Amino acid sequence: MVSFLIAYASWSGNTQEVAELIEETLISSGIAVTMHRIGGGIAIPDPRQYDAMLIGSFTWDKGATPHEVKDFVADIGYKPDNVYVFGTGDTQFGGDALFCHAAVKLARFYESGYEPLQIEQSPRGVQEEKVIEWSKGVIQHWKYLNE
């Protein structure tokens, strides 16, 4: 069975909501999912045990990646293949240039072959469908690369 790791950092709950929507979509498509909240003091799962890793982060302080996400990346110690990135942000802090900048930087760092998902604050309403469609796209992209 195909299995994905979803690792995410969330303070306000927005990134966690996105992660949970992604999880639901993946599971409904027959993919086994392990959720890991970054910075929770729990041992980090080894990405080598999964077919893909999805990493989610909020953007902090004018485009910064949170320290706990940077620590997570450093603790992994290598760049896994098949990394997909999602993030939440707020355009009122830095405008479009810094919107979800942590997700953009993570996607660039991991050389992700798939565009990062960027959600304005909460994934509710119209953005919920955006999360679901992005998740389905991740599945199709992964299948294209691996089957």
N, C-alpha and C positions, 0 to 999 in steps of 0.2 A: 504494500500500500504506500502511496505517495504521502510524505509528511512534511509539513512546513512548520517552522518556528516563527512565531510572532513575538518580537521583543519591542517593548514600548516604554516610554517615560511619560508620565502624566501628572500634573499638579492639580489642575482645575477639573479634570475628568473628561475634557474634550478629546484628547488623544486616546484615552482608554475607550471612549465610545466608538471612535473610528476603528480601533483594534477589534472591538467586539463585533462590529458590523462586518469587518473583513473575515473574522473567524466564522461567523454564521454563513457567509457566502461560500467560503472554502469548504466547510463541513458539508453544506448542502450539495456540493459538487463532488463529494466522495474523498476529500483530502483530510487526512488526520492532522490535527493542529495542536501544538503545544504553545500555551501563552506564558510569557515571562515579563513581569513588570520590572523594568530597569530601576535600580536603586532601592529595591525592596529588601535588601539584605539576604536574599536567597541565592544559593549557588547558581552560577550562570550555566545554562545548558550548552553543550558543545555543538556548534552549528554543523560539524561534520556528520552528526547523527541524523541530519535532516536533508531533504532534497532541495530546499530553498529556505532563505531567511528573509523575513519582512521586518524592517526596523522602523519604528515610529518615534517621532520627537516633536515636542512643541518648540517654537522659536522664542527665545528669551532675550531681553535687553538689547533691542535694536539689531536683531539679526543673529544673535549668538546661539550656539548649540549649548544646551545645559551641561553642566559639569558631569552629572551622572551618566549622560549618554557618552561623553568623551571617555569617561572611565570604563564604561562597558566595552567600547570599541578597543581600547587599550588592553583590557583584560582578556579579550578574545585572542589577541596576539597575532592575528593574520587576517587576510581579506578573503572571506569565503566567496565561492562562486554563487551565482544565482541569488543576488541580493536585490530586494525590492524595497523602496523607501516611501513612507507616507509621513505627513506632518500636518500640524495645525498651527495657525498663526492668527494675527490680527493686523489688518492693514492700517489701523489708526496709530500703530507704533512703527513708524518708519516707511509707511506707504508701500506701494507695489514693489519697490526695489528690494525691500527687506522682508517681504511677505513670505513666510514659511522658508526663510533662508537656511535654517538648520537642515531641513529636508533636502534642499537643493545641494548644500555642501556635502551631506552624507551620500547622496546619489553620485556626486562627482567623485568622492573619496573611494566608494566601492565600485566605481566604474559600472554602475547599473545600466543595463541595456534597455531599461524601461523607464519612462518618464515618471518622476515622483508625483504622488498624489498630494495636492495642497488644498487644505480645507480651512475656510474662514471660521474660526472659533469652533462652534458645535456642528456636528454632522447632521443635525436635524433638518427636516423640511426638504427642500430641493437638493441639498448637498448629500442627503442620505442616498439618493439614487446615484449620485456621482461616485460615492464610495463603492457601492455595489458594482457599478459598471467597471470601475478601475480594478476591482478584485477579480472580476470575470476576465478582464484583459490580462491580468497577471497569470491566471491559469492558462489562458491560450498562449501567452508568450512562453511560459515554462514548457508547455507541451511541445511547442514548435522547436524549442531548443533541445528537448530531451527525448522525444519519441520518434 
